[in-house]
Every structure is written in structure tokens, then in C-alpha cells.
Amino acid sequence: MNWLYGVALLSLLGCSQQARPTGIRVGLITPGSIADAAWNSGAYAGLQRIHDSLGLAISHVEARTPAEQDEALRTYAAQGYDLVFAHGFEFQGPAERVSAQYPKPVFIVTSGSRAQGNVAPLIFRLEEASYLAGMVAGGLTRSNVLGFVGGIELPPIKAAYEGWVNGARAVNPKIRSREIYLNSFDDAAAGREAALALIRVGADMLHHNADAAALGLFQAAKESPGVYVFGSNADQTPLAPERVVGSAIIDLPRAFVLVAQEVKAGTFKPRVEAFGLASGVVRYDPNPGLDSLVPAALKARVKAAADSIAAGTLLAAPRPASMQASRPAAGLDLDLVSPQRHGGHRERREAVEMSVRFAVVPTVTSVPSVPLW
């Protein structure tokens, strides 16, 4: 058990020795550091907004391994928390097991795969925003080589990567793409080395989905003239204002508050909630400081593509079967908002895969309608 996790868990357990506070309480479990300026920090910002806007009591714990994650879920449930956000694809199974024993709390699994009992997923179609980022990158590249750094090759991360490549090839058929997966979401040094490796083989436009490990990617870009970066999961312009062209964003605070409002009102029903460009929760935000780099004609094409994706006439990237969210069991309502790690993470592996490979991604242009999942 890591030291930070142990301290947080002991604090939670200590509550059992005292009278439980009244009012709705909300817990958050993240699989990594909230200082990553991306996936986990966005979730923590959502937790804080729940407190600030709804006045609810909040708690957070970082749990990296499956054992820690299971224990954190059980601790929040045993303490009588009303709402628990389990932040990542890998929490689906553990949340279902814990909820079977504790029917009162609502468990929200970000990038989950199904609604079952009192467990419900929030699904984010980040590939739709990454498609737009790819269009800009494809229009700006001088080398026709794009680079991507992923933490672990999970289905939601792969979908975002494919959206990035499809968007680039929609405006530039000459695009070649190279990708590296680190098998880590925390190793910023590995992220920097991966980015430098991509730059050495010609990549001048970089994208990522690697959480804290991507901090090294931004450093590598700042060290390399003529190289630009597209952020992921949050507006990452502040990390390298002169190198970040734009960011594919998930507005986690907005999504978290929508759920918490229903829980507070007593109206929440477990269901699949999916968010894409049409919802405003997922979006591509350009960096105003580098706006002059992007030609007006390219901006117009990006806007047209965004409108088509939101309308359901353009599919950013197909989703694999493992990401096809299931309908809840009979008796539960299914209320879908606009279609949509990020996925999540899994237990960190020690080995770091640093091989650079050319990617073959099926290009998708337009389809009559977008599948719900």
C-alpha cells in the first residue's frame, strides 16, 4: 500500500469511530495523481465544483492498484457515502462487486461499459475532439508525420488515437502516423523520451493520452524547434503556451455536477450517460495565442466537421466491441444524452514499451448515422 493511499484510507476509516455526518457526501477515487493536469486533475476539479456549487461534503483518495481500488470502493460504501466517482475504465468490475453488497451508494464509473444495479457509466467520446485536433495537425504539419504517446493501450485511448489520425488524413492524405505506448501514466521521463524518439523520426505534430507521463512530452516539444503539441482531456495550453496549438477536452466538472445534482434531488436513476461534441462536455479548444498559425480555410473545415460529428453524419472513429456500453438490466431507465480515458487505467506495469511503430488506422469519412456505442 503506498503511503499517500494509506494515509487517505486511514482518514476515511477513522470516520467510522465517530458519528457520521449528515447530508449527502461525495467521494472520488482516482487511479493516479491529481497533479497530472489532465484526466485525474479534471476529476478533482469536478469534485471541488460539486462542493462549491451544491454545498455537498466531498472526499478524495488516490488508489493505484486493483487491491487499493477495491478497498477504497468498499470503504466509501461502508461509510455511507451517497455518491462515489470511480475514475476510470478499470473500475467497472470492482464497482459492480462492491455495489452488490452495498445497494445504497451510487457508483459512477467514468468510461465504464454498462449500467448495472446502482452502478452507472459516464462515457466520453474524446475521439470526436481528437478528430478535430488531427485535422488541424494534418493541415499544419511540414513533415507529414504525426506522433502520439499513450499511457497504456486501453480501448478508449486507442479510439481517441484513431480519431486523431482520421482527422489528419481527412485534410492530408499523405499523413503517416507513429505511436508509442509507455505502459505507464506517471513516468514523465519516459514521456519525454518517447516524444523525442517520435521527433527524431520526423514527427512535428504531437498528441497524447498519457496523463502525468505526458508532462515530459510538453517538455520535449519546448526543447525542439518547429514541434507543436495538442493537449488531451483538459486545456493544456498553460503547459507550453508557445507550442500547444489546441486541446481535446473533456469537461469533467460539468459532467460530474450534472450527476450530483440528480443525486442531491433524489431523482438519479442508473443509466448510460454518453457525451460527445453535441453535448458540449467534449470539445476541441484552440489556443488563441497561436490562432494565426491556422489558415482561415482550415478553420472552416474544422468547424464543418464539428457540426457534422455533432449532427451524427460524420463518425470520428469506430469503437471496438469492448467499448460498446450495455443497456441496464430490466426495470432500469436508459436516458441517453448526446452520443459519446478517456478511458481509464489498469495496474501500472514496470516495463516501458518504447518501440516506435507506423500505424495503420481505418479511415472513416462519413456515415448515414452514428452508432450509439
C-alpha positions as CSV (number, residue, x, y, z in Angstrom):
1,M,0.0,0.0,0.0
2,N,1.5,3.3,-1.0
3,W,2.0,5.9,1.7
4,L,-0.4,8.5,0.3
5,Y,-3.2,5.9,-0.2
6,G,-2.6,4.6,3.3
7,V,-3.0,8.0,4.9
8,A,-6.2,8.8,3.0
9,L,-7.7,5.4,3.8
10,L,-6.9,5.7,7.5
11,S,-8.6,9.1,7.5
12,L,-11.7,7.5,5.9
13,L,-11.7,4.6,8.3
14,G,-11.3,7.0,11.2
15,C,-14.8,8.3,10.4
16,S,-16.3,5.0,11.4
17,Q,-15.3,5.7,15.0
18,Q,-17.2,8.9,15.1
19,A,-20.8,9.9,14.4
20,R,-21.4,10.0,10.7
21,P,-22.0,13.5,9.3
22,T,-25.5,14.3,8.0
23,G,-26.1,15.4,4.4
24,I,-25.1,14.0,1.1
25,R,-21.4,13.0,0.8
26,V,-19.5,12.5,-2.4
27,G,-16.3,10.5,-2.8
28,L,-13.8,10.4,-5.7
29,I,-11.2,7.6,-6.4
30,T,-8.5,8.4,-8.9
31,P,-6.0,5.9,-10.3
32,G,-3.3,8.4,-10.5
33,S,-2.1,11.8,-9.3
34,I,-4.4,14.8,-9.4
35,A,-1.4,16.9,-10.4
36,D,-1.4,15.4,-13.9
37,A,-3.0,18.5,-15.5
38,A,-5.3,16.1,-17.4
39,W,-7.6,13.2,-16.6
40,N,-7.2,13.0,-12.8
41,S,-6.9,16.7,-12.2
42,G,-10.1,17.2,-14.2
43,A,-12.0,14.8,-12.0
44,Y,-10.7,16.5,-8.9
45,A,-11.8,19.9,-10.3
46,G,-15.2,18.3,-10.8
47,L,-15.3,17.2,-7.1
48,Q,-14.4,20.7,-6.0
49,R,-17.1,22.2,-8.2
50,I,-19.7,19.8,-6.6
51,H,-18.7,21.2,-3.2
52,D,-18.7,24.8,-4.3
53,S,-21.9,24.8,-6.4
54,L,-24.0,22.3,-4.5
55,G,-22.6,22.6,-1.0
56,L,-22.0,18.8,-0.6
57,A,-19.3,17.2,1.5
58,I,-16.5,15.7,-0.5
59,S,-13.6,13.3,-0.2
60,H,-10.8,12.1,-2.4
61,V,-8.4,9.1,-2.4
62,E,-5.8,8.1,-4.9
63,A,-5.8,4.3,-5.4
64,R,-3.4,2.9,-8.0
65,T,-3.5,-0.9,-7.7
66,P,-6.6,-3.1,-8.1
67,A,-6.4,-4.1,-4.4
68,E,-6.3,-0.4,-3.3
69,Q,-9.2,0.5,-5.6
70,D,-11.4,-2.3,-4.3
71,E,-10.6,-1.3,-0.7
72,A,-11.3,2.4,-1.4
73,L,-14.7,1.5,-3.0
74,R,-15.6,-0.7,0.0
75,T,-14.6,2.0,2.5
76,Y,-16.6,4.7,0.9
77,A,-19.6,2.4,0.7
78,A,-19.2,1.2,4.3
79,Q,-19.0,4.8,5.4
80,G,-22.4,5.5,3.8
81,Y,-21.3,7.8,1.0
82,D,-24.2,8.7,-1.3
83,L,-22.2,9.1,-4.5
84,V,-18.8,7.7,-5.4
85,F,-17.0,8.6,-8.7
86,A,-14.7,5.7,-9.7
87,H,-12.5,7.4,-12.2
88,G,-11.5,5.0,-14.9
89,F,-12.4,2.2,-17.3
90,E,-10.8,-0.4,-14.9
91,F,-13.3,0.3,-12.0
92,Q,-16.3,-1.3,-13.7
93,G,-15.9,-4.8,-12.3
94,P,-14.9,-3.8,-8.8
95,A,-17.7,-1.3,-8.6
96,E,-20.3,-3.9,-9.5
97,R,-18.9,-6.3,-6.9
98,V,-19.0,-3.7,-4.2
99,S,-22.4,-2.4,-5.1
100,A,-23.9,-5.9,-4.8
101,Q,-23.1,-5.7,-1.1
102,Y,-23.9,-2.0,-0.6
103,P,-27.1,-1.1,-2.5
104,K,-27.3,2.5,-1.2
105,P,-24.4,4.4,-2.8
106,V,-24.5,5.5,-6.4
107,F,-21.3,4.4,-8.2
108,I,-20.3,6.4,-11.3
109,V,-17.6,4.7,-13.4
110,T,-16.1,7.2,-15.9
111,S,-15.5,5.5,-19.2
112,G,-17.4,2.5,-17.8
113,S,-19.1,-0.1,-20.0
114,R,-22.6,-0.7,-18.6
115,A,-25.3,0.3,-16.1
116,Q,-26.0,-2.4,-13.6
117,G,-27.7,-2.1,-10.3
118,N,-26.6,1.2,-8.7
119,V,-23.5,1.4,-11.0
120,A,-23.7,3.7,-14.0
121,P,-21.1,4.8,-16.6
122,L,-20.2,8.2,-17.9
123,I,-18.9,7.7,-21.5
124,F,-16.9,10.3,-23.2
125,R,-16.3,10.3,-26.9
126,L,-13.0,12.0,-26.8
127,E,-12.2,10.7,-30.3
128,E,-14.6,13.3,-31.6
129,A,-12.4,16.2,-30.3
130,S,-9.2,14.4,-31.2
131,Y,-10.5,14.2,-34.8
132,L,-10.7,18.0,-34.9
133,A,-7.2,18.2,-33.4
134,G,-6.0,15.8,-36.0
135,M,-7.5,18.0,-38.8
136,V,-5.5,21.0,-37.6
137,A,-2.3,18.9,-37.2
138,G,-2.8,17.5,-40.7
139,G,-3.1,20.9,-42.1
140,L,-0.1,22.4,-40.3
141,T,2.5,19.6,-40.5
142,R,5.5,20.2,-42.7
143,S,6.8,16.6,-42.4
144,N,3.5,14.8,-42.9
145,V,4.4,12.7,-39.8
146,L,2.3,12.8,-36.7
147,G,3.3,11.4,-33.3
148,F,1.1,10.0,-30.5
149,V,2.1,9.0,-26.9
150,G,-0.3,6.8,-25.0
151,G,-0.1,5.7,-21.4
152,I,-1.5,2.2,-21.8
153,E,-3.2,0.9,-24.9
154,L,-6.7,0.8,-23.5
155,P,-9.8,0.9,-25.8
156,P,-10.8,4.5,-25.0
157,I,-7.2,5.7,-25.6
158,K,-7.0,3.7,-28.9
159,A,-10.3,5.3,-30.0
160,A,-9.0,8.8,-29.4
161,Y,-5.8,8.0,-31.3
162,E,-7.8,6.7,-34.3
163,G,-9.9,9.9,-34.2
164,W,-6.7,11.9,-34.3
165,V,-5.3,10.0,-37.3
166,N,-8.6,10.0,-39.2
167,G,-9.0,13.8,-38.8
168,A,-5.5,14.4,-40.0
169,R,-6.0,12.2,-43.1
170,A,-9.3,13.9,-43.9
171,V,-7.3,17.0,-44.8
172,N,-4.0,15.5,-45.7
173,P,-3.9,12.0,-47.3
174,K,-0.1,12.0,-47.2
175,I,-0.1,11.7,-43.4
176,R,1.9,9.0,-41.7
177,S,1.4,8.3,-38.0
178,R,3.6,6.9,-35.4
179,E,2.6,5.9,-31.9
180,I,4.3,4.9,-28.6
181,Y,2.7,3.4,-25.6
182,L,4.6,3.7,-22.3
183,N,2.8,1.2,-20.1
184,S,2.7,4.0,-17.5
185,F,0.6,7.0,-16.8
186,D,3.1,8.5,-14.3
187,D,6.6,8.4,-15.8
188,A,7.2,11.9,-17.2
189,A,10.8,11.0,-18.1
190,A,9.6,8.1,-20.3
191,G,7.0,10.5,-21.8
192,R,9.8,12.9,-22.7
193,E,12.0,10.2,-24.2
194,A,9.1,8.8,-26.2
195,A,8.3,12.3,-27.6
196,L,12.0,12.8,-28.5
197,A,12.0,9.4,-30.3
198,L,9.0,10.5,-32.3
199,I,10.6,13.8,-33.2
200,R,13.8,12.0,-34.3
201,V,11.8,10.0,-36.9
202,G,10.2,13.2,-38.3
203,A,7.0,13.9,-36.2
204,D,6.4,17.6,-35.9
205,M,2.8,17.4,-34.5
206,L,2.3,15.5,-31.3
207,H,-0.8,14.4,-29.4
208,H,-1.1,12.2,-26.3
209,N,-3.3,10.4,-23.8
210,A,-0.9,9.7,-21.1
211,D,-1.9,11.8,-18.1
212,A,1.1,12.8,-15.9
213,A,3.6,11.0,-18.2
214,A,2.7,13.5,-20.9
215,L,4.2,16.3,-18.9
216,G,7.5,15.1,-20.4
217,L,6.1,15.3,-23.9
218,F,5.4,19.0,-23.4
219,Q,9.0,19.5,-22.2
220,A,10.3,17.7,-25.3
221,A,8.3,19.9,-27.5
222,K,9.7,23.1,-25.8
223,E,13.2,21.7,-26.5
224,S,12.5,21.0,-30.2
225,P,12.1,23.9,-32.6
226,G,9.2,23.6,-35.0
227,V,7.4,20.9,-33.0
228,Y,3.8,21.5,-31.8
229,V,1.6,19.7,-29.3
230,F,-2.2,19.1,-29.0
231,G,-3.4,18.6,-25.4
232,S,-5.7,15.9,-24.1
233,N,-8.5,15.7,-21.6
234,A,-8.0,19.3,-20.4
235,D,-6.9,22.7,-21.8
236,Q,-3.2,22.2,-21.6
237,T,-2.2,25.4,-23.2
238,P,-0.6,26.7,-19.9
239,L,2.0,23.8,-20.0
240,A,3.6,25.2,-23.2
241,P,1.7,28.3,-24.4
242,E,4.0,28.7,-27.5
243,R,3.7,25.1,-28.5
244,V,0.2,24.0,-27.7
245,V,-2.0,24.6,-30.8
246,G,-5.2,23.3,-29.1
247,S,-6.6,20.7,-26.8
248,A,-9.1,17.9,-27.0
249,I,-11.1,18.5,-23.8
250,I,-13.4,16.6,-21.5
251,D,-15.3,19.0,-19.3
252,L,-15.4,16.6,-16.3
253,P,-16.6,19.2,-13.8
254,R,-19.7,19.8,-15.9
255,A,-20.5,16.1,-16.2
256,F,-19.8,15.5,-12.5
257,V,-22.1,18.3,-11.4
258,L,-24.9,17.1,-13.7
259,V,-24.9,13.7,-11.9
260,A,-24.5,15.2,-8.4
261,Q,-27.5,17.5,-9.0
262,E,-29.7,14.5,-9.6
263,V,-28.4,12.6,-6.6
264,K,-29.0,15.6,-4.4
265,A,-32.5,15.9,-5.7
266,G,-33.2,12.2,-5.3
267,T,-34.0,11.8,-9.0
268,F,-31.0,9.9,-10.2
269,K,-31.6,6.6,-11.9
270,P,-28.7,4.4,-13.1
271,R,-28.3,4.6,-16.8
272,V,-25.7,5.0,-19.5
273,E,-24.7,8.7,-19.9
274,A,-22.7,9.4,-23.1
275,F,-21.2,12.7,-24.0
276,G,-19.8,13.9,-27.4
277,L,-19.3,17.2,-29.2
278,A,-23.0,17.8,-29.3
279,S,-23.2,17.9,-25.5
280,G,-20.5,20.5,-25.1
281,V,-18.8,18.3,-22.5
282,V,-16.4,17.1,-25.1
283,R,-14.9,19.7,-27.3
284,Y,-11.8,21.0,-29.1
285,D,-10.4,24.3,-27.8
286,P,-7.8,26.1,-29.9
287,N,-5.0,28.2,-28.2
288,P,-5.9,31.8,-29.0
289,G,-2.2,32.7,-28.8
290,L,-1.4,30.5,-31.8
291,D,-4.5,31.3,-33.8
292,S,-2.6,33.0,-36.5
293,L,-0.9,29.6,-37.4
294,V,-4.2,28.1,-38.6
295,P,-5.4,29.3,-42.1
296,A,-9.0,30.5,-42.3
297,A,-9.8,27.8,-44.8
298,L,-8.6,25.1,-42.4
299,K,-10.7,26.6,-39.6
300,A,-13.8,26.5,-41.8
301,R,-13.2,22.8,-42.5
302,V,-12.7,22.0,-38.8
303,K,-16.0,23.8,-37.9
304,A,-17.8,22.0,-40.7
305,A,-16.5,18.7,-39.4
306,A,-17.5,19.5,-35.8
307,D,-21.0,20.3,-37.0
308,S,-21.2,17.0,-38.9
309,I,-20.0,15.0,-36.0
310,A,-22.5,16.7,-33.6
311,A,-25.2,16.0,-36.2
312,G,-24.3,12.3,-36.5
313,T,-23.3,12.4,-40.1
314,L,-19.6,12.0,-39.6
315,L,-18.1,9.3,-37.4
316,A,-14.7,10.3,-35.9
317,A,-13.6,6.7,-35.3
318,P,-15.3,3.3,-34.8
319,R,-15.4,2.0,-31.3
320,P,-14.3,-1.6,-30.6
321,A,-16.7,-4.2,-29.1
322,S,-15.1,-3.8,-25.7
323,M,-16.4,-0.2,-25.6
324,Q,-20.0,-0.9,-26.6
325,A,-21.8,0.2,-23.5
326,S,-24.6,-2.2,-22.4
327,R,-28.1,-1.4,-21.5
328,P,-29.0,-1.8,-17.9
329,A,-30.9,-4.7,-16.5
330,A,-34.7,-4.8,-16.9
331,G,-36.5,-2.3,-14.8
332,L,-33.9,0.4,-15.1
333,D,-34.3,3.5,-17.3
334,L,-31.9,4.4,-20.0
335,D,-31.6,8.1,-20.6
336,L,-29.1,9.0,-23.3
337,V,-27.7,12.4,-23.9
338,S,-25.6,13.2,-26.9
339,P,-23.5,10.2,-28.0
340,Q,-20.0,9.6,-26.8
341,R,-9.8,7.7,-20.8
342,H,-10.6,8.8,-21.8
343,G,-10.5,5.8,-20.7
344,G,-9.2,4.5,-17.6
345,H,-6.1,2.9,-16.5
346,R,-5.1,-0.5,-15.3
347,E,-2.5,-1.6,-12.8
348,R,0.8,0.0,-13.8
349,R,3.4,-2.3,-15.4
350,E,7.1,-1.9,-14.8
351,A,8.2,-2.5,-18.4
352,V,8.2,0.6,-20.7
353,E,7.5,-0.1,-24.3
354,M,9.5,2.4,-26.3
355,S,9.2,0.9,-29.8
356,V,8.0,3.3,-32.5
357,R,5.6,1.9,-35.0
358,F,3.8,3.0,-38.0
359,A,0.1,2.9,-37.5
360,V,-2.5,1.6,-39.9
361,V,-5.8,3.2,-39.0
362,P,-9.0,2.6,-41.0
363,T,-10.1,6.0,-42.3
364,V,-13.7,6.9,-41.8
365,T,-15.2,9.8,-43.7
366,S,-19.0,9.9,-43.3
367,V,-21.8,7.5,-42.5
368,P,-25.6,7.9,-42.5
369,S,-25.8,7.8,-38.7
370,V,-23.6,7.3,-35.7
371,P,-24.0,4.2,-33.6
372,L,-24.9,4.9,-30.1
373,W,-22.0,3.0,-28.7
